[in-house]
Amino acid sequence: MSADRRLVLLRHAKSDWPPDVADHERPLANRGRTEAPAAGRWLVAHGVRPDRVVLSDSLRTRQTWALVAAAFTPPVSDVVLDARVYNASPAVLLDVVRETPTEVRTLVLVGHNPGTAQLAARLDDQDAAAAEPRARMTEKYPTSALALFDVAGSWAEVDVGEARLSAFAVPRSG
């Protein structure tokens, strides 16, 4: 597969569960604040620089991206808050991906489970070369995990079973 584009599906970092706080406004936990920067370092180390980032408008996804983004110099300038990404189904997330402007080569989507993990599983073309990362991805898609896909063709044409899983990582600070 010739990869024209790259898609990163990033689950937000570990969040806290403070009492009397609405789910949408839950902040990152201490662990999340230490793990999110590791995801940014992983992306930089693997040559992944987003042209555009689309994220849920929840507090925890915004905080996750702020910590991931610190790894990029210069900063990523095209960052879009999209309320549809908050607890979205895989179908809604796929619609968001398909709406990406054609000039974008690398898209990072920062969202929530189960939608993020479900979209990753549905996009995967099941190429045998990705058996090991696929097994880890389908076993568990923990906080701060990211799946990197190579996408042939335009964003508007992205469909189920048509993206090549090239990496699955759960970056942790150490």
C-alpha positions in Angstrom: 0.0 0.0 0.0 1.3 3.4 -0.9 0.6 5.7 2.0 -0.6 9.1 0.9 -1.6 10.1 4.4 -1.1 9.2 8.1 -3.8 9.0 10.7 -3.1 8.8 14.5 -5.9 7.8 16.8 -4.9 8.9 20.3 -6.9 8.1 23.3 -6.8 10.8 26.0 -4.4 10.4 29.0 -5.5 9.0 32.3 -8.2 11.2 33.8 -9.3 11.8 37.4 -12.8 11.1 38.8 -13.4 14.0 41.2 -16.8 14.0 42.9 -19.5 16.2 41.6 -17.7 16.9 38.4 -19.5 16.3 35.1 -17.8 13.7 32.8 -17.1 16.3 30.2 -15.2 18.4 32.7 -13.1 15.7 34.3 -9.4 16.7 34.4 -6.3 14.6 33.9 -5.0 12.6 36.8 -1.4 13.0 38.0 -0.5 9.8 36.0 -2.2 11.3 32.9 -0.1 14.5 33.3 3.1 12.5 33.3 2.1 10.1 30.5 0.7 12.5 27.9 4.1 14.1 27.2 5.5 10.6 26.5 3.0 10.3 23.6 4.3 13.5 22.2 7.9 12.3 22.5 6.9 9.0 20.8 5.4 10.9 17.9 8.4 13.1 17.4 10.8 10.1 17.7 8.9 8.3 15.0 8.8 11.2 12.6 5.1 11.9 13.0 4.3 15.6 12.9 0.6 16.4 12.5 -0.6 19.0 10.0 -3.9 19.0 11.8 -5.2 17.9 15.2 -8.9 17.3 15.9 -9.9 16.7 19.4 -12.9 16.3 21.6 -13.9 19.5 23.5 -13.7 17.7 26.8 -11.3 19.0 29.4 -9.2 15.8 29.5 -8.7 15.7 25.8 -7.7 19.4 25.7 -5.3 18.8 28.6 -3.9 15.7 26.9 -3.2 17.6 23.6 -1.6 20.5 25.4 0.9 18.1 27.0 1.5 16.1 23.8 1.8 19.3 21.7 4.7 20.5 23.9 6.9 18.0 22.0 6.5 19.9 18.7 8.7 22.8 17.6 7.3 24.9 16.0 3.9 24.3 17.6 1.2 22.6 15.5 -1.0 25.5 14.4 -4.1 23.7 13.0 -5.9 22.4 16.1 -9.6 22.0 16.0 -12.0 21.4 18.9 -14.9 19.3 17.7 -17.8 18.5 20.1 -18.8 15.6 17.9 -15.6 13.7 19.0 -16.7 13.6 22.7 -17.8 10.0 23.3 -18.4 9.6 19.6 -19.3 6.3 17.8 -16.8 5.0 15.3 -19.2 6.1 12.5 -19.1 9.8 13.7 -15.3 9.7 14.2 -15.0 8.3 10.6 -17.1 11.2 9.4 -14.8 13.7 11.2 -11.8 12.0 9.5 -13.4 12.2 6.1 -14.0 15.9 6.5 -10.3 16.6 6.8 -9.0 19.0 4.2 -7.1 17.4 1.3 -3.9 19.3 1.9 -3.6 17.7 5.4 -1.1 14.8 5.2 -1.0 13.8 8.9 -4.0 14.0 11.1 -4.1 13.3 14.8 -7.6 12.6 16.3 -7.7 12.8 20.1 -10.7 11.1 21.6 -12.3 8.7 24.0 -13.0 5.0 24.3 -14.8 3.0 23.2 -15.1 4.9 20.0 -11.4 5.4 19.4 -10.6 1.7 19.8 -13.6 0.7 17.8 -12.6 3.0 14.9 -9.0 1.7 15.0 -10.2 -1.9 14.7 -12.6 -1.1 11.9 -10.1 0.9 9.8 -7.4 -1.8 10.1 -6.9 -3.7 6.8 -5.8 -6.8 8.6 -2.4 -6.9 6.8 -0.4 -9.8 8.2 2.7 -7.6 8.7 0.8 -5.8 11.5 -0.3 -8.9 13.5 1.7 -8.1 16.6 0.6 -4.4 17.0 -3.0 -5.5 16.0 -3.0 -8.1 18.8 -2.0 -5.5 21.4 -4.4 -2.9 20.0 -7.4 -5.2 20.1 -6.5 -6.7 23.5 -6.5 -3.3 25.2 -6.5 0.4 24.1 -5.5 2.1 27.3 -5.2 5.8 28.1 -2.5 7.6 26.1 -2.4 4.7 23.6 -2.1 5.6 19.9 -2.6 3.7 16.7 -0.8 5.0 13.6 -2.3 4.2 10.2 -1.1 4.7 6.7 -4.0 5.8 4.4 -4.0 5.5 0.6 -6.1 8.0 -1.3 -8.0 11.0 0.0 -9.5 11.5 3.5 -12.9 11.6 1.9 -12.4 8.1 0.7 -11.2 6.5 4.0 -13.3 3.5 4.7 -13.6 0.4 6.9 -10.8 -2.1 6.3 -8.8 0.3 4.2 -6.0 1.7 6.4 -2.7 0.0 7.2 -1.8 -0.3 10.8 1.8 0.7 11.0 2.3 1.0 14.8 0.4 0.7 18.1 2.1 2.3 21.1 1.3 3.0 24.7 4.0 5.5 25.6 4.8 5.8 29.2 7.1 8.1 31.1 10.0 6.3 32.7 
